[in-house]
Amino acid sequence: MESVRLVRPDGSATAGARAVFELLGRKGIYESSRVVAWVSEAAYRFIARHRNLFYWITRLTFGSRIEPSRFARTQWIFLRLLAAIYMIAFASLAAQMLGLIGSRGITPAQDYLRQVAASVGPVRYVALPTVFWWDSSDRILEVAAYFGMLFSILAFFGRRQRVALIVCWILYLSFMSVTPVFLGFQWDELLLESGFLAIFFARSAWGLRVVAWLYRCLVFRLYFLSGYVKLGSHDPTWANLTALQYHFHTQPLPTVIAWYADKLSRSILRAGTFGALAIELGAPFLIFAPRRLRQAGAWAMLALQILIFVTGNYAYFNLLTMALVVFLFDDQALSFVSFRRWAGSQPIARPSRAGKLVYAVLTVLLLTLGISRIFETVEGGLPEPLLTLAGVAAPFQIANGYGLFAKMTQTRPEIVVEGSDDGEHWQPYEFRYKPGPLDRAPRWVQPYQPRLDWQMWFAALGSYRDNPWFVGFVLRLLQGSPEVLGLLESNPFPLRPPRLIHAEVYEYSFSDWETRRRTGAWWQRRFLGEYLPAVGLREQAGGTP
């Protein structure tokens, strides 16, 4: 009860902290300093005198079984979730690609690549890494999206998994590089960062632990920065806990559940705002705590993502974030998952020397870049060496900064696009998912992301001069592009395109209970003004528009 005793092969003995260090092969640490030895012995004596107390603290924080963390099950589950999300992302792109960046799309990839080539010259392959430098025709864009879906399926079933993950990452990076307007969202960056790290999963238990801890560091950065930017922006709605009083009806694509959440009492919404900030700022630090505290933080993070998932359409963002949180658990916590069918793929014990070198370089690189992103967000800048490193790595999206809704929008402007043949009678173009008709309930669309509908939310916060892609969108409507019209709910001019198009902006908000019962309207709106004056195609000589 007093201390552990260690009897050496020569018959000599030692006890206490010295015995523990020697037993663990860390004798050099104990003997490195008298201060270390004194502190170690003092701590050991204190714990020994209160063994029962520390026994219960250990059980509370670590559980009844203290084992080294293993991540074979964790890896298996995460890789299937990641492959499924890749599949969703590529399928979403395949359905919209030609309307967004095809030759008759809103922002043609071919035009964008020509502009970049003329601007940066030979370094374009590094400044804008994409396979579409070799060919960006419509057929190649479609083939690339379908290849992404195919290799996602291979990754899901574990067939040539590393090769499949490499191909998925390269193809998604290629799409993101040529679609900066419609593919620049934080979940696109998060998918690339997560997918890059997944390439380095290995069969060695040591390598698995390294990658798992790098994923934990990613989760920390994702959550902590998401909370920090809200308070660091000094936005009054976050400071006085009123953000949720605006969030549900002003977010880009609310679900129908958001309409009901918007009707909750102000005290509940203030408590919800406080809870979201507490989870984003507090739970990440539990990642580095003992097992049970870490898992408590993980459940809090999962709960927050589920609430966001049911009230807003954020593509695959919540699903991917929840998949990443799986790394806050380990095989012991996931023992309920049957492992027999994949017993043959259990990790071996020792990595090669070359493998250790790869993981060492990967760890130093990603931790340096990750810490740089945190420092950049908190301090507003980086020292020159880190700034150079971050600039070189930026095009490859392997370490990113995060943080949604740093400033809460308190009103919801919405653009209504209308066409006319005579300039007197106007008919609206209806979008599939963004607010339009007042009696149409908010729709559930995730994990699919209607990228045009999403971008219309951002366009409404500025002017058409700030969003040149919007002018390209109007041009395609005037030309009657079937690829762009296919992104909309309906075409009010099925026979031929209109002569004129203009856009107006309205302020939308959720209706109240009484209006909903009386009229069936989910929304109410008021006119704010003109967004784009009436424009048409100028006819050239010979009648060509």
N, C-alpha and C positions, 0 to 999 in steps of 0.2 A: 504493500500500500504506500510505502514511502517513495520508492523509485524503481525503475527498471535496473536490472543488474546484467552486465555483460562480462562473461568470463572468456578470456582470450585463449588460444591454443597453448600458449606457454604457461598457463595457470594464473597469470595476472588478471586483475578484475578492475572494472570501473563502473560508475553508476551515474544516474541523472542525465542531464542534457548531453554531457560528453559521450555517454554510452549511446544515446540516440544518434548523434552525429556520426559516430564511428560505425554504428550498425548500418546506417544508410550510405556509407561510403563518402561522407562529407567531413571527414576529420579535419581536412585542411581549412575549412571555413571556421570551425570552432577554434583552431589554433592560430588563426590569422591575426587575432587581436585579443588582448585581455578584456577590452570592453565588450566584445562579442561574447566571449566566454562568460563574463559576469552577468550580462543581461540574460543570456540563455539559461544559466543556472537559476537566476532569480525567477524568471518566468516559469521554469519547470517546477520549482518548489511551490510557487503560488498555485499552479494548476493541480499539483499533487495533493495539496491540502484541501482542495475543493473539487475532488474528482467527480462526485455525484452531480454537482452543478454543471460542470463542463461536459459530463456525459450527456445530460439532457439538452444542453445547448448544441452539442454535436448532432444528436438525433434530430433536433428541430431544424437545423440548417443543412445537414448532409443526408439525413435519413438513417434508417437502421442498418443499411449495408453500405459501407464505404469502399468503393471499387474505383480503379482507374477509369476515366471516361473513355468509352469506345464509341465509334461513329459509323460502324458498318451499316446498321439499320437506317441511321439518320441519312447517310449518303444515298442509300437505295431509294428511300422515300423522296428525298429532295430531288434527285435526278429525274424521277418520273414526273414530279410536279413541274419541274423546269421544262421538261420536254413537252408536257401538255400545254404549258403557257406559250412556248415557242410555236406550237401548232396553232394555237388561237391567234397569235400575233400574225403569223404568215397567212393564215386563212382570211383574217380581216384585211390584210393588205391586198391579197389576190382579188377580193371583191371590189376594191376601190381604186386600185393602182392606176388604171388607165385614165380614169376621170380626174385623178389628182396630178399625175406626172407623165401621163402618156403624151404622144405627139399631138393629140387634140384635147389634152387635159388643161387644168387650170395653170399649173406651173410646169411645163414640159421639162423633163430631165435633160433632154438633149440641149435645150437652150441654156439651162443652168450650167451644165458642164462646159459649154463653149465659153461662157462668161468667166468661169473660174480659170480655164486654161489661158484665156487672154490676160487675166489679171495676175496670176502667180507664175505662169510659165512652167519650166521643167519640174519644179518641186510640187506640182499639183498631185502627184501620186501619194505623197506623204501628207500634204496639207488636207487632202480630201480622199481618204482611202476608200476605194470602191471598185468592184469588179466591172462596173458599168463604164469605165473609161474605154474599154475595148468595144463595147456595143451597148447602146441604151435604147434600142428599138423597142416597140411595143411588145413584140413577140418575146424578146429576151427578158423584159421586165416580168412578163407573165410566167415564163419558164422559171425564172429565179424564185418567184413566190411559191410556185408549186414544188420546186426542188427543196425549198425550206420546209414545206409541209412534209415532204417525203422523209427528209433526214430527221425531222422532229419525231416521226413515227419510229424510225430506226433507233433513235436515242431512247425513246420510251420503252421499247422492248429489249434494250441492252445489246443491240446488234451493232458491232463496230462503233461502240458508244463514243469513244474519244474522237474518232474521225467525224462522226455525225455532229458532235457538239462543236467541233472546229468549223465545220461547214455552216452550221446554223449561225454561229457568231459572225463569220465573215459575211454571209448574205444579209443578215440584219444590219450590220454596220454599213454595208454597201447601200442598202435602202435608206438608212438614216442620213448618210452623207449626201444623197442627191434629193432628199425630201426635207430640207430644213424647216420649211413652213409647217408641214403637216406631221412630221415625225420628231419634233424636238421636245416632247413632253418628258417629265421626270421618270415616268415608268419605262419609256424607251431607253433612257440612260441606265436605269436600274437593271433592266433586262440584259443590256450589253455588259454591264459590270458583273452581274451575277453569272452570266453565261461564260465570260472570260475566265473567271475563277474556277468554274466547274470543269474546265478543260484539264486542270491540274490535279483532279482526284486521282489517287493511285491505290494500289492494292496493299501498300505498306501501312501498318497501323500508325506509324510515326507520321507519314505523309497525310493520312486522314486527319489526324489531330491538328496538324499545321493548317490545313485548308479549313477545317471546322472553326478554328479560332480566327482565321481571317474573315470568315463569314460573320462571326460574332462581332468583330470590329466593324464590319459593314452595317450590321443591324444597329450598333451603337451610333454610328455616324448618321444613319438615316433618321432614326428617331430623335436623337439629341438636336440635330440641326433643324428638324421640323418644328421642334418646340422653341429653340432659341430664336429663330428668325421672327417668330410671332411676337415675342417680347422685345427682341432687339430692334424691331422696326418702330417701336414706340407707338404702335397703332392703338388708339384709345379703346377700340372695341375689345381687344385682347386684354388690355390693362384693367379695364373695369368689368371684365367678364360678361360683356353683352354680345360677343361675336356670334353666338348661335341664334340670337334673335334676328340676324340678317342672313346667316349662312344658308339655311335650307332653301330659301327661295331665290337667292342670288347666285348659287353655285351653277356651273355650266349646264349640267344635265341632271336635274333632280329626278328621283323616282317618285312614284305615287305616295310612298311611305313618308317622304319628306314633307308632303302637304300636311299630313297629320302631325308630324313632329313639330312643324312650324306653329301648331296651335297649342303646344304645351305651355304651361305657366312660365312666367319670367324667372321665378325662383328655380325651377327645374332646369331651364336653359342656362342660367348662370352656373348652377352646380355642374351641368354637363361641360360647360366651357372650362371650369376649373379642373374637372376630372381629365379632360383631354390634355390640358397643359401639364398636369401632374404626371400623367403617364408618359408623355413625350419627353419631359425633362427629368423625371425621377426614375422610371423603370429602366432606362438604358444603363444606369450605374449598377443595377442588380445583375447585369450580364456577367460581371466580374466577381460576384458574390458566391458563397457556397451553393451547392446544388439546389436545395429547396427554395432558397430566396431567389435564385436565378429563374427557377420554374414559375414562381409566383409572378415575377416580372414578365415572363413570357405569356402567361395567361392574361395578364392585364393588357399587353400589347395586342394579343389576339382579339380580346373583347372590343378594343377600340376599332380595330380593322373591320370587325363584323358590323358594328354600328355604322361605320362609314359606308360599308358595302351595301347595306339595305336602304340607305337614304340618298345615295348619289351614284351616278354612273361614271366610274373612273377606270374604264377598260379593265385590264388585268392587274392594275396596280395593287389592289387589296389582296388578290390571290397570290401575287408574287411576294408581297411583304409577309403574308402569313407563311408562305413556303420557307422564306428565309428564317423566320422565327423558329422553325423546326430545329435549327442548330443550337438553340438554347436548351434543348433536351439532348439526351444521349441514349445509347442502346439500353441502359438499365431502365430509363423512364419509358422507353418504347418497347419493352419486353413483350407487350401484348400483341405485337405484330409478328405474325408467323415468319420464321426465318428459314424453314427447312428447305423450301424450294430453291433458295439461292445460297445454300450452305457452301456450294463449290466456289462461290465468289468471295468468301470471307477473306479479309486482308491477311497477308503474310506478316511476319514479325519485323523484319529488318529491311530498310531501304538500302539501295546501293549508294556508294560514295557520290556518284554523279547525281543521283536523285536528291541527296542531301544538299548538294550545291545548288541545284535548281530551286529547291524550296527555300533555301536561305536567301537567294537573290530575289525570288518572288516576294518573300515576306518583307525584306528591306524596302523593295520598290513600292509595294502596295501600302505598307504602313506609312512610309514617308509621304506618298501622295495623299493618303487619307487624312493624315494629321495636317497636311498643308491645306486641304479643303476646309477643315475645321478652323484652322488659324485664319485662313482667308475670309471666312464668314464672320468670325468674331472680331478680327482686327481690321478687316477691310482691305488687306493687301498682304503681299508675301515678300520676304527677302529675295534678292536677285537670283541666287542659285536655285531656290525652290521655285521661283517664278519661271525660270527657264525650263526646269524639269517638268513642271505642270503644263507649260505651253507645248512641249514636245509630246507629252502623253495625251493631251486633250483631244486630238482628232480620233483617238482610238477608244475613248470612253471607258477606260479601265478604272477610273476613280473620279467620282463626281460629287458635286455639292448638291444638297437636297433642302427642301423646305417649301411646302405649299402654303398658300394663303397667308403670306407674311403680313399683308394688309388686306383686311376684310372689305370687300365691296359692299356698300350699304344700299345700293339701288341696282336694278337690273335693266339696263338698256337692251333692247332687242331690235335687230334690223329686219325690216319687212321689204322684200324685193318684189317689185311689180313690173309687168310688161303691158304694153299698149300698142295698138295699130294706128290710133288716131290722136293720141295725146290727151284724150278726154276720158276715156273709159279704161280703167286699169284693173288687171287681174293679178293676184298674188301667186308667186311661186311658193309652194308649201314644202318645207323641209320635213324629213321623216321623224326626227327625234327632238329637235330644239323646240321651244314654245312657239306656237303659231296661233291656230284657232283657240279661242278662249274656252270652248267646251271640250277640248281634247285633254284627257288626263295625262300627266307626265308618264313617260314610257320607261319600261325596264329594258335596257339594251346591253349592259355589260355581260360578259367580258368583251364583246365586240365593241369597237370604238368607231363611231361615225365621225371621221376626222374633219370633214367639212363643217358639220354641225358644231363641233367643238371649236373650230377656228372662228366661226361666226360670233361666238361669245366674246372672244378677244377683240375681234374687229369692232364690235359695238362699243368697246371701252375707249376707242380712239376715233379716227376719221379714215376715210378711204385713202387719203394721202399717206397715212401711216401704214397702210396695208395694201401695197401695190398688187398683191395677189388677188384682192377683191376686184380690182379693175379687170384682171385676167378672167376672173369668174364671170363677170358681166359680159365680157367680150364673147366667151364661149356660149353664153345664153343667146346672145344676138346672132351667133352663127348657127345655133341649133345643134351643138355638139352632143351626139347621143351618149357619149361616155360621161359627160358632166351631168346631163339631164338624168342619167341613171342613178346619180347620187341623191336625187330629190324624191319627195313623196309622189309628186305628180307634175305633169307638164300642161299648163293651161293653154298652150298653143301647139296642139298636136300636128296641125297641118303644115304650118310654116312658122319660123321664128317671128317674134314681134318686131316692129320697126323701132320701138323705143323701150328703154328700161330705166327705171329710177328706183331709189331706195329711200325709205323713211325710217325713222327711229322712234320707238315707243318705250315707255317705262312699264315693265311688266311686274306684277306681284301676285302672290297667291290670293285667291278670293277668300272671304270669311265663311263661317258656317251658314249664316243666313243666306248669303248670295248663292252658295252652292246648293242649298235646298230649294231655293226659289227659281233659279235659272239653270242649274246644272253646270255652271261655269267653274272651272278649276282656276282660271286666271282672270285678272282684270288689268286693264292697261290704260294709259293716257298718252296722247300724242306729244312728242318732244320737238320734232322738227325734221328737216330734210337731211339725209345722210349723203346721198349722191344725186345730183341733178339729172334730169332726163338726158340720156345719151343714146345715140344710134350709130349705125355704120355709114360712113361717108362713101358714096358711090364714086368710083373713078371713071375715067374715060372708057367707054365701051360697056358701062353698066356693071362693072365688077366691084363688089363691096370691099 
